[in-house]
Amino acid sequence: MNLVALCTLQTLLTFHVATPEPVRFGVPLPHKGVARGLRLEDLEGARLQWRLLQERPDPVHGTVWVELLVAGGSGSGRICAGGMGPAPEGGPLCRIETVEQLTPQGVQLRTERWHHACGRSEERTHRLFLRATEHEGEHYRAGEALLDEDADWLRRLQAVALPRSTWERAGLLPPDSGLAARHRTELLAAAEALVELPGRRGAGDYGRSGGIVTNLEYDTALAFLRLHFATGDPAHLVRAWRSARHVLDRDLDRHSGLPHAHGRDHRSARPEPGHAWLRGMLWSGLAAGDDQLVAGARAMAHALAAHPPDGEGEQDRARDHAWPLGELETWLNFADDPACALAADQLADAIVHRFDPALDMLRFGESAVEGPMPLERAWITGGIVLPALRMHLVRNPRESVARVVQRLERALVEQLLRGEPGLPILWHASERGPCGVHRALADPRGWLMLEGLSLPDLRRVLGRAAIRKGLGELPQATDPDLATTFSMLARTRWIWR
């Protein structure tokens, strides 16, 4: 083997850093290479320190998350296999110090400091308000928290550029075949148009029509992360991190461990398993090297496992089963967790148990309407249920689940390929077939619905002129629900294919 080929095999990551000041960032790398130790190449004068963020490799893609600390050089560099081992508690380039205290005012403080060998330091303080508190002119309820971070802490995230292939290799983004490339311009424009809610209490969150606080519905952090992975623009990573921090610090109910759903205030609606944004929190925490977010994702996974859906009648909803299933499967790709695995298996079983083979649909309480024909919310089936069941099948392949996935997808594709205007997001089901089909034009629910299709079916569907016309040009900056529309679209994988 020649020297060039050997070098190629050993290279695990190429990156660009814009400053010689210390930078820290998380990245998934091939586990077999990481196991041999890491070394830094091509970045003259720079030094490397690293630590593991993940205990075991992703079982599907064979990658493992690490945090890299690079100091003393700027420009393009490579991380190669075969070098130093990890420094989990700090090393010669950076020493970490943590101080905790409880104030007489009922504020739990945790201060973290990173002392770099070059003399620079970073500091951030996390405040958990144990009782209702006024802080800097804003009112925080008991259980809310606030993070004071050094400006350098965020600046370092914007100094590193990684190629899209890094995220594709780890399965966080699909390979780009240009299938939906024409839809991405509007997403980038929408991201620029989104304005966070005012004040420090609103930071990282967005509003929508009717005075509703979104509480990051559909995982706005994940939506910004997809933009970051696809474009390489670290500004989107910072916004993802801010949204994930908002979920953890402002929206989380400390009793159930689940976030409050959207409402008139950050904490006005009750927590629900169908409104838990684990994926954006976990991946933002890993990419930013924020251990608090990773710990928050772990706690949320355990909360989802401990709080199965309990709705009755119209409150018995497919979303409250399928959304937690997808979040738990995301967590199980990251960590071994028997309790979460059992909960995910039970959620998948509960979904499959609702399948009505005579109607080719899932019959939850919410599908019951006056008259003999239940309502199929196809946009939820395609956008939330099918992606979750597919993730489950990767970890726990079972014929009974696979058959239901095939039947649900076939029913959806049959309606999509009928050639009629719009996307069929709702219909009434009968043994003679769907009727009263509601076909939406330029509706984000239709876009989300396509997420459940396999790649061959997605290609067939997008090849139809009626479907392309029905998608419309979304999102639009004038949309009063822009934050929700943006999150529904940008979080999907198919738009980045």
C-alpha positions in Angstrom: 0.0 0.0 0.0 1.5 3.4 -1.0 1.8 6.3 1.4 -1.1 8.3 -0.1 -3.5 5.3 0.3 -2.3 4.7 3.9 -2.9 8.4 4.7 -6.4 8.3 3.3 -7.3 5.3 5.4 -6.1 6.9 8.5 -7.9 10.2 8.0 -11.0 10.3 10.1 -12.0 14.0 9.7 -11.1 17.1 7.7 -12.0 20.4 9.2 -11.2 24.2 9.1 -10.7 26.3 12.1 -10.7 30.1 11.8 -8.7 31.1 14.9 -5.6 30.0 16.7 -7.5 30.4 20.0 -8.7 27.2 21.6 -11.8 25.6 20.1 -13.8 22.7 21.4 -16.4 20.8 19.3 -18.1 17.5 19.1 -18.1 15.2 16.1 -19.0 11.5 15.3 -16.0 9.6 14.1 -15.5 6.0 13.0 -15.1 3.9 16.2 -12.4 1.6 14.8 -10.2 4.7 14.1 -10.9 6.3 17.5 -10.0 3.1 19.3 -6.4 3.5 17.9 -6.1 7.0 19.4 -6.2 10.3 17.6 -3.6 12.7 16.2 -3.7 16.1 14.5 -2.1 16.7 11.1 -1.6 19.6 8.7 -2.4 22.4 11.2 1.0 23.8 11.9 1.7 24.7 15.5 -1.6 23.4 16.7 -2.1 20.8 19.5 -4.9 18.3 20.2 -6.7 17.1 23.3 -9.9 14.9 23.1 -12.4 12.9 25.1 -15.2 10.4 24.4 -18.8 11.7 24.6 -20.3 8.2 23.9 -19.7 5.0 25.8 -20.3 2.6 22.9 -20.4 3.1 19.1 -23.6 3.6 17.2 -24.7 0.1 16.4 -25.8 1.0 12.8 -23.1 3.4 11.6 -20.2 2.3 13.7 -19.4 5.9 14.8 -18.7 7.3 18.2 -19.0 10.9 19.4 -15.9 12.6 20.6 -15.1 16.2 21.7 -12.0 17.6 20.1 -10.0 20.5 21.6 -7.7 22.2 19.1 -5.4 25.0 20.1 -2.6 27.1 18.7 -3.3 27.0 14.9 -5.7 28.1 12.2 -6.5 26.8 8.8 -7.4 23.3 7.5 -6.5 20.2 9.5 -7.0 16.5 9.7 -7.8 14.2 12.5 -6.1 10.8 11.9 -6.2 7.4 13.6 -3.2 6.3 15.6 -2.2 8.8 18.3 -2.9 9.9 21.8 -5.7 8.5 24.0 -8.6 10.4 25.5 -8.3 12.9 28.4 -11.6 12.4 30.1 -10.9 14.6 33.1 -8.9 17.3 31.3 -5.3 17.3 30.1 -2.3 19.4 29.4 -4.3 21.8 27.1 -7.3 22.4 29.3 -8.2 21.8 32.9 -11.9 21.7 34.0 -13.2 23.0 37.3 -16.8 22.7 38.6 -18.2 24.4 41.7 -21.8 23.9 43.0 -23.6 25.9 45.7 -27.1 26.7 47.0 -27.9 30.3 47.8 -30.2 31.5 50.6 -32.6 32.8 47.9 -33.3 29.2 46.8 -31.1 29.3 43.6 -29.0 26.2 42.9 -25.8 27.4 41.2 -23.3 25.3 39.1 -20.3 27.1 37.7 -18.0 25.4 35.2 -14.6 26.8 34.2 -12.3 25.7 31.4 -8.7 26.8 32.1 -6.6 26.6 28.9 -2.8 26.2 28.9 -2.5 29.4 26.8 -3.9 31.4 29.6 -7.4 31.9 28.3 -10.4 30.7 30.2 -14.2 30.1 29.7 -16.8 30.2 32.3 -20.6 29.6 32.6 -23.0 29.5 35.5 -26.2 27.5 35.5 -29.0 28.9 37.8 -31.9 26.6 38.8 -34.6 28.5 40.5 -36.1 26.3 43.2 -38.9 28.8 43.9 -40.5 31.7 41.9 -37.9 34.4 41.4 -37.5 37.8 39.8 -34.1 38.0 38.1 -32.9 40.9 36.1 -36.4 42.2 35.8 -38.0 39.0 34.5 -40.1 36.5 36.5 -39.1 32.9 36.5 -41.3 30.1 37.9 -40.0 27.4 40.2 -38.2 24.8 38.2 -37.0 27.2 35.5 -33.3 27.7 35.0 -30.9 30.3 33.3 -27.4 29.9 31.9 -24.9 32.7 32.0 -22.2 31.8 29.5 -18.9 33.5 28.6 -19.0 35.0 25.1 -16.0 32.8 24.2 -18.1 29.7 24.9 -20.4 30.5 21.9 -17.7 32.1 19.8 -15.7 28.8 19.6 -18.7 27.0 18.0 -18.6 29.5 15.1 -14.9 29.1 14.5 -15.0 25.5 13.1 -16.3 24.3 9.7 -17.0 20.6 9.0 -17.9 19.0 5.7 -21.4 17.6 5.1 -19.9 14.1 4.7 -19.1 14.0 8.4 -22.8 14.0 9.3 -23.8 11.7 6.4 -21.4 9.1 7.5 -23.0 9.1 11.0 -26.5 8.9 9.6 -27.5 12.3 10.9 -28.2 13.5 7.3 -28.9 11.5 4.2 -26.6 11.6 1.1 -27.4 14.5 -1.1 -28.8 13.4 -4.4 -30.4 16.7 -5.1 -33.9 15.1 -4.9 -35.4 18.0 -3.0 -32.7 20.7 -3.6 -35.2 23.2 -5.0 -37.0 23.4 -1.7 -34.0 24.4 0.4 -33.8 28.1 -0.5 -37.0 28.9 1.3 -35.8 27.1 4.4 -32.7 29.2 4.6 -34.7 32.4 4.1 -37.1 31.3 6.8 -34.3 30.7 9.2 -33.1 34.3 8.7 -36.6 35.6 9.2 -37.2 33.9 12.5 -36.9 36.2 15.5 -36.6 34.8 19.0 -39.0 35.8 21.8 -37.9 38.8 23.8 -35.9 38.8 27.0 -33.6 36.2 28.4 -36.6 34.1 29.4 -37.8 33.9 25.8 -34.3 33.3 24.3 -34.2 30.3 22.0 -37.9 30.1 21.6 -40.4 31.5 19.1 -44.0 32.7 18.9 -46.8 31.9 16.5 -50.3 33.3 15.7 -52.8 33.8 18.5 -50.1 34.7 21.0 -48.9 31.1 21.4 -45.4 30.3 22.6 -44.3 27.4 20.4 -42.1 25.7 23.1 -40.1 24.6 20.1 -42.9 22.2 18.7 -41.6 19.7 16.2 -38.1 20.2 17.6 -36.9 23.5 16.3 -33.4 22.6 17.6 -33.3 19.6 15.3 -34.5 21.8 12.4 -31.6 24.2 12.9 -29.2 21.3 13.2 -30.3 19.9 9.9 -29.4 23.3 8.3 -26.1 23.3 10.0 -25.3 19.7 8.9 -26.3 20.4 5.3 -24.8 23.9 4.9 -21.8 23.8 7.2 -22.8 27.2 8.6 -22.1 27.2 12.3 -24.5 30.0 13.0 -27.3 27.4 12.6 -25.5 25.2 15.2 -25.6 28.2 17.7 -29.3 28.6 17.1 -29.9 24.9 17.6 -28.0 25.0 20.8 -30.0 28.0 22.1 -33.3 26.3 21.4 -32.1 23.1 23.0 -31.0 25.1 26.1 -34.4 26.7 26.2 -36.2 23.4 26.3 -33.9 22.2 29.1 -33.8 25.4 31.2 -37.2 27.0 30.6 -39.7 24.4 29.4 -38.9 21.3 31.4 -41.2 20.2 34.1 -39.0 19.0 36.9 -41.6 16.6 38.3 -42.4 14.5 35.2 -39.1 15.2 33.4 -41.1 16.1 30.2 -41.3 19.6 28.6 -44.5 21.6 28.8 -46.4 21.7 25.5 -47.0 24.9 23.6 -49.4 27.5 25.1 -49.8 31.1 26.2 -46.7 30.8 28.4 -43.7 28.5 28.5 -45.2 26.6 31.3 -49.0 27.0 30.9 -49.8 23.7 29.1 -49.3 20.3 30.7 -46.3 18.1 29.7 -47.1 15.4 27.1 -45.0 12.5 25.7 -46.0 13.6 22.2 -44.3 17.0 22.8 -40.8 15.9 24.0 -37.9 17.2 21.9 -35.0 14.8 22.8 -33.3 14.5 19.4 -32.4 18.1 19.0 -31.3 18.4 22.6 -29.0 15.3 22.4 -27.4 16.1 19.0 -27.0 19.8 19.9 -25.3 18.8 23.2 -23.0 16.4 21.4 -22.1 18.8 18.6 -21.4 21.7 21.1 -19.7 19.5 23.7 -22.4 20.5 26.2 -22.6 17.8 28.8 -25.7 19.3 30.5 -27.7 18.9 27.3 -26.6 15.3 26.9 -27.6 14.6 30.5 -30.9 16.4 29.8 -31.6 14.1 26.9 -30.8 11.1 29.1 -33.2 12.3 31.7 -35.9 12.9 29.1 -35.5 9.4 27.7 -36.0 8.0 31.2 -39.0 10.2 31.7 -40.6 9.0 28.4 -40.0 5.4 29.5 -41.6 6.1 32.9 -44.7 8.0 31.4 -46.4 5.9 28.7 -49.4 7.5 27.0 -52.5 7.4 29.1 -55.1 9.4 27.0 -58.6 8.2 26.6 -61.2 8.9 24.0 -60.1 11.8 21.8 -57.0 12.1 23.9 -55.9 8.6 22.8 -53.6 9.9 20.1 -51.2 8.2 17.6 -48.7 11.1 18.2 -48.4 10.4 21.9 -47.3 6.8 21.1 -45.2 7.4 17.9 -43.3 10.5 18.9 -41.9 9.1 22.1 -41.0 5.9 20.2 -38.9 7.9 17.7 -37.2 9.8 20.5 -36.4 6.6 22.5 -35.0 4.9 19.4 -32.8 8.0 18.9 -31.5 7.6 22.5 -31.0 3.9 22.1 -28.7 4.5 19.0 -26.6 6.5 21.4 -26.6 4.4 24.6 -27.4 1.0 25.9 -30.5 1.5 28.1 -32.6 -1.6 28.9 -35.4 0.3 30.5 -35.8 2.6 27.5 -35.5 -0.4 25.1 -38.4 -2.1 26.9 -40.5 1.1 26.8 -39.8 1.5 23.1 -40.8 -2.1 22.4 -44.0 -1.6 24.3 -44.8 1.6 22.4 -44.2 -0.2 19.0 -46.4 -3.1 20.2 -49.2 -0.7 21.2 -49.1 1.0 17.8 -49.2 -2.2 15.8 -52.0 -3.5 18.0 -54.2 -0.6 16.8 -53.8 -1.6 13.1 -57.1 -2.4 11.4 -56.3 -4.6 8.4 -59.8 -4.1 6.9 -59.2 -0.4 6.7 -55.4 -0.2 6.4 -55.2 2.3 9.2 -54.3 2.7 12.9 -57.4 3.1 15.0 -56.8 5.4 18.0 -59.5 7.2 20.0 -58.8 10.4 18.1 -59.9 8.7 14.8 -63.4 8.1 16.0 -65.9 10.6 14.5 -69.7 10.7 14.2 -70.8 8.1 11.8 -69.4 4.7 10.7 -66.2 5.8 9.1 -63.1 6.7 11.3 -60.8 9.5 10.3 -57.3 8.7 9.1 -54.9 11.5 9.9 -52.5 10.5 7.1 -50.1 13.3 7.8 -49.5 11.9 11.3 -49.2 8.4 10.0 -46.7 9.4 7.4 -44.9 12.1 9.2 -44.6 10.7 12.7 -45.7 7.0 13.0 -43.9 5.5 10.0 -40.5 7.1 10.7 -40.7 6.0 14.3 -41.6 2.4 13.3 -38.8 2.3 10.8 -36.3 3.4 13.4 -37.6 0.7 15.7 -37.2 -2.0 13.1 -33.6 -1.2 12.7 -33.0 -2.0 16.4 -35.6 -4.7 16.8 -36.6 -6.2 13.4 -39.9 -8.0 13.7 -42.1 -9.3 10.9 -45.3 -8.2 12.6 -44.1 -4.6 12.7 -42.7 -4.7 9.2 -46.0 -5.9 7.8 -47.9 -3.0 9.4 -45.3 -0.5 8.0 -45.7 -1.9 4.5 -49.5 -1.8 4.7 -49.6 1.8 6.0 -47.1 3.0 3.4 -48.9 1.3 0.6 -52.2 2.9 1.5 -50.5 6.3 1.7 -48.7 5.9 -1.6 -51.9 4.8 -3.4 -53.5 8.1 -2.5 -50.5 10.2 -3.3 -50.3 8.6 -6.8 -53.9 9.2 -7.8 -52.9 12.3 -9.7 -55.4 14.6 -8.1 -54.4 18.1 -7.0 -52.9 18.5 -3.5 -51.6 16.1 -0.9 -54.0 13.7 0.8 -53.4 14.5 4.5 -56.8 13.4 5.8 -59.5 10.9 4.8 -62.4 8.8 6.1 -61.8 5.1 5.9 -64.2 2.4 4.9 -63.8 -1.2 3.7 -64.5 0.1 0.1 -61.6 2.4 0.4 -60.9 6.0 1.4 -63.5 8.7 0.9 -63.9 12.3 1.7 -60.2 12.8 1.1 -58.9 16.2 2.1 -56.1 17.2 -0.3 -54.1 20.2 1.0 -52.1 22.7 -1.1 -49.0 24.4 0.3 -49.6 22.8 3.8 -46.6 21.9 6.0 -48.5 18.8 7.1 -48.2 17.4 3.6 -44.5 18.0 3.6 -44.1 16.2 6.9 -46.2 13.3 5.7 -43.6 12.5 3.0 -41.0 11.7 5.7 -42.5 8.2 6.2 -41.9 7.1 2.6 -39.1 4.7 1.6 -36.7 6.3 -0.9 -38.1 4.4 -3.9 -41.6 5.5 -3.1 -40.5 9.0 -2.4 -38.9 9.2 -5.8 -42.1 8.0 -7.4 -44.2 10.5 -5.6 -42.0 13.5 -6.2 -41.9 12.5 -9.9 -45.6 13.5 -10.2 -46.4 17.0 -11.3 -49.5 17.1 -9.1 -47.5 16.4 -6.0 -44.8 19.0 -6.8 -47.5 21.6 -7.4 -49.3 20.6 -4.2 -46.2 21.1 -2.1 -46.1 24.8 -3.1 -43.3 27.1 -2.1 -42.9 26.8 1.7 -42.1 28.3 4.1 -43.0 31.9 3.4 -41.6 34.7 5.6 -45.1 36.2 5.9 -46.5 32.9 7.5 -47.9 33.9 11.0 -46.9 30.3 12.1 -43.5 30.5 10.5 -41.6 29.0 13.5 -43.8 25.9 13.4 -43.8 25.6 9.6 -40.0 25.9 9.5 -39.6 23.3 12.2 -41.9 20.8 10.5 -40.0 21.1 7.2 -36.4 21.5 8.2 -36.4 18.6 10.6 -37.3 16.1 7.9 -34.6 14.0 6.2 -36.2 13.9 2.7 -35.7 17.6 2.1 -32.0 17.1 2.4 -31.8 14.1 0.0 
